[in-house]
């Protein structure tokens, strides 16, 4: 797969990630957690290319399945994996979206507009 999520930086303090940056294709995303762990009442919406949202969703799902398979094989995955809050679907207001919760408790919604919502 040509595009993949890749971590390009992070800053930790006492085991808590306070800042991180990833790339996906040509996009770079930075996250600041302000030293707080657990669930946050903040949601971030990412608007992405309509042609890429299904590919991105399946990439994240495949990583989740790989971690589950490793755990079943006793390989002890270091990460608990990706927590999906909502599977991919077409909302009533148009477009296509799915949601995950990141390791620091933030809700991340990935949304792609279709031609009727522009």
C-alpha positions in Angstrom: 0.0 0.0 0.0 1.6 3.3 -1.0 0.3 5.4 1.8 0.8 4.3 5.4 0.6 6.0 8.7 4.1 6.7 10.0 5.1 8.2 13.3 7.7 11.0 12.8 8.0 12.4 16.3 6.8 12.3 19.9 7.6 13.8 23.2 7.0 11.9 26.5 7.1 12.9 30.1 6.9 10.3 32.8 5.5 7.7 30.4 2.7 10.0 29.1 2.9 11.1 25.4 2.4 14.9 25.5 3.0 15.6 21.8 3.1 13.4 18.7 3.2 13.7 14.9 2.3 11.3 12.2 2.2 11.3 8.4 -0.2 9.7 6.0 0.8 10.3 2.4 1.5 14.0 2.2 -0.5 15.0 5.2 1.2 15.6 8.6 -0.9 15.6 11.8 0.3 16.8 15.2 -1.4 16.0 18.5 -1.0 17.7 21.8 -2.3 16.0 24.9 -1.1 18.5 27.6 0.0 15.7 29.9 -3.4 14.2 30.5 -4.2 10.5 30.1 -7.6 8.9 29.9 -10.7 9.9 28.0 -11.0 13.5 26.8 -14.2 15.3 25.9 -12.6 16.6 22.8 -13.2 15.3 19.3 -11.2 16.1 16.2 -12.6 15.9 12.8 -10.3 15.1 9.8 -11.6 15.8 6.3 -10.0 13.5 3.9 -10.2 12.6 0.2 -13.4 10.7 -0.7 -11.4 8.2 -2.7 -9.1 7.4 0.3 -11.4 7.0 3.2 -12.3 3.4 2.7 -8.6 2.5 2.0 -7.6 4.3 5.3 -10.4 2.6 7.3 -9.3 -0.8 6.0 -5.6 0.0 6.8 -6.5 0.7 10.4 -8.8 -2.3 10.6 -6.1 -4.6 9.3 -3.6 -3.3 11.9 -6.2 -4.0 14.6 -6.6 -7.6 13.2 -2.8 -8.1 13.1 -2.5 -7.2 16.7 -5.3 -9.5 17.7 -3.7 -12.3 15.7 -0.3 -11.7 17.4 -2.0 -11.8 20.8 -3.7 -15.1 19.9 -0.4 -16.6 18.9 1.2 -15.5 22.2 3.5 -12.9 20.6 2.3 -10.3 23.1 1.4 -7.2 21.2 2.8 -4.1 22.9 -0.2 -1.9 21.9 -3.8 -2.6 22.7 -4.6 -1.6 19.2 -7.1 0.8 17.7 -10.4 1.3 19.4 -13.1 2.0 16.8 -15.9 4.1 18.1 -17.9 3.8 14.9 -17.4 1.7 11.9 -17.4 3.3 8.4 -20.8 4.3 7.2 -22.7 6.9 5.2 -24.3 9.5 7.6 -27.6 11.0 7.0 -26.0 14.4 6.2 -24.0 12.9 3.3 -20.4 11.8 2.9 -18.7 8.9 4.6 -17.1 8.6 8.0 -15.7 6.5 10.8 -14.4 7.2 14.3 -11.6 5.9 16.5 -10.4 6.7 20.0 -6.7 7.4 20.2 -4.3 6.0 22.9 -4.7 9.2 24.9 -8.5 9.1 24.9 -9.3 11.6 22.1 -12.1 10.9 19.7 -11.0 11.1 16.1 -13.6 11.3 13.4 -12.5 10.8 9.8 -15.0 12.3 7.3 -15.1 12.5 3.5 -17.6 14.7 1.7 -19.4 13.4 -1.3 -20.6 15.5 -4.3 -24.0 16.2 -2.6 -22.4 17.7 0.5 -20.1 20.2 -1.2 
